[in-house]
Amino acid sequence: MPVPDAGWGERLRRVWWELWRPTGRADPVAGAVAGFALAVPLLAAVWAGRPAVGASTALPVVLVALPLPAAAGRGERVRILLARTAWLTGAGIYVWLIGPRTWPLVAGVTVAAAAGALAPRVGVIAPLAVLMVGITGSGASPAVPGVEQLAGGLWASSLLLPRWGRPCPDMPAPPSVPAPRPVPAPPRWRHAARLALLVGIVSSLLTLGGRLGGEMHWLVTSILLTTQPTPEATRAKGVKRVLGNTVGGIATALILIPRPDPTAVAVTVGLAGAAAYGGRPANYLYWTLAAPLLLLLLSDYDRQVPWYAAAVRAGLNILGGALALTAARWLWPTHPWRKAPPAEGGPPRA
């Protein structure tokens, strides 16, 4: 007898479980190291009476501390960490060179988006470095251009170079059975061109309206973090970002209502960083729950942020995800769902 289709309730339950279930192994030790790396510069700057310097030094830690490939050896880990630090330092120097002019910032973010898509060791860190340093003004008037980004990157790299935590157990070898030829991955240039075009258009429109600063730059951030080489990957990441950032944004708004002092904010950033980086290997959704608190408090560390800013940024994340999915589906789309050619000697597929 044919099996009846599952009802809507069962389908929703399955989708909900697929969103929340761990797909990897959490790394609380690495999360604690990342939280420590974030909190120390902030606390040291508070005690020195220079909270803005602490924020500009801790901001690079957010990008440098993103998870490294699990299979990367020590040499590859060094190369990745140095590449990230170099991009951040270059972003600080570039922002210092362009000053308060917005159009050169738009150009820098757009070019960095394309370059990062073509450079796996850097990826989305390249445009995020230029955007975040430029918007926060942390690279505008330093004593030495790029020194705060360099210090933050080297500080994070020194803590992250060792492989903290226990290695994941080896997975059993899959059984030796015929499998179809995999569909080739889409060319990187296509993803780079799509991402650069989308970021350039949105950033330009915001600049024409005088809205790239303030809260609206989070729309560009959402596009950068959501856009993937294929529509399926973009949709999967976008759904988790919308869900996680909405819940995380509500939690952030509640924390901001009593207007915590800089010391409390520094401790909160450290705890949020530990939760975000420790949970990210298990499920990207866990990262999106804690990251809004981390990024919101850190990007506006030296000024009071209204509680409703979290809700605004959650809405911008939703809009950015929708734009990213639209671009991935309609702008030079890839078609990974097309069936692969049959293996040699195998029967043709229907």
Secondary structure, DSSP 8 states (H G I E B T S, - for coil): -------HHHHHHHHHHHHHS-SS---HHHHHHHHHHHHHHHHHHHHTT-HHHHHHHHHHHHHHTS---TT--HHHHHHHHHHHHHHHHHHHHHHHHHTT-HHHHHHHHHHHHHHHHH-TTTTTHHHHHHHHHHHHTTTSS-SSTTHHHHHHHHHHHHHHSS--S----------------------HHHHHHHHHHHHHHHHHHHHHTT-SSTTTHHHHHHHHHH--SSHHHHHHHHHHHHHHHHHHHHHHHHHHTT---HHHHHHHHHHHHHHHHHHTTT-HHHHHHHHHHHHHHHHTTTS---TTHHHHHHHHHHHHHHHHHHHHHHSS---TTS-----TTS----
